[in-house]
């Protein structure tokens, strides 16, 4: 008998959320962090690798959770002194209050 191979359901990509993720990553870059999106059994977080400041993010988590995680960590760093688009700053401030 042959086996039935089921294809994984691919969720549609939300372009707006992907743009927000890109903007949040850009803020990290502006404050001196490299952001790496990789597979693994972690959410993500800060890392120091040979004096290089990194922020790791799990590739497999949902876009909405990526946004929340990035924004929450940016709020903890303090970004008051740099320019951030108003809608992105609003997301970061909203996550800091959770």
SVG drawing of the C-alpha trace seen along z (x, -y; Angstrom):
<svg xmlns="http://www.w3.org/2000/svg" viewBox="-3 -62 38 64">
<polyline fill="none" stroke="black" stroke-width="0.4" points="0.0,0.0 1.1,-3.5 1.3,-6.1 -0.7,-9.3 1.6,-12.3 -0.2,-15.3 1.1,-18.7 1.6,-21.2 -0.9,-24.0 0.9,-27.2 -0.6,-30.3 -0.9,-33.3 1.7,-36.0 0.3,-39.2 2.3,-41.9 1.5,-44.6 2.8,-42.5 6.0,-41.7 6.5,-45.4 6.2,-46.1 8.7,-43.3 11.1,-44.9 10.7,-48.3 11.3,-46.9 14.4,-45.1 15.6,-48.4 15.2,-50.1 17.4,-47.3 20.0,-48.0 19.9,-51.7 20.9,-51.1 23.7,-48.7 22.2,-45.2 22.3,-42.7 19.1,-40.7 19.2,-37.1 16.1,-35.1 16.8,-31.4 15.1,-28.0 15.2,-26.6 13.4,-25.9 13.5,-29.4 11.6,-32.6 14.6,-34.8 16.5,-37.3 19.7,-39.2 23.1,-37.6 26.7,-38.8 29.0,-37.0 32.6,-38.0 31.7,-41.6 28.9,-41.7 25.5,-42.6 22.9,-40.2 19.2,-39.8 18.0,-36.3 14.4,-35.7 12.8,-32.3 11.8,-31.9 8.9,-29.6 6.8,-31.8 3.8,-33.7 4.2,-37.2 2.0,-38.8 4.2,-37.1 7.4,-38.3 6.1,-41.8 5.2,-41.6 8.5,-40.1 10.6,-42.6 8.6,-45.5 8.7,-44.4 12.5,-44.0 13.0,-47.3 10.9,-49.0 13.3,-47.5 16.3,-48.9 15.0,-52.5 14.7,-54.1 13.6,-57.6 16.7,-59.3 16.3,-57.9 13.8,-58.6 11.2,-55.9 8.2,-56.2 5.1,-57.1 3.1,-54.0 6.1,-51.8 6.8,-53.8 3.1,-53.3 3.5,-49.5 6.6,-49.5 4.9,-51.6 1.8,-49.4 3.9,-46.3 5.8,-48.0 2.6,-48.3 1.7,-44.6"/>
</svg>
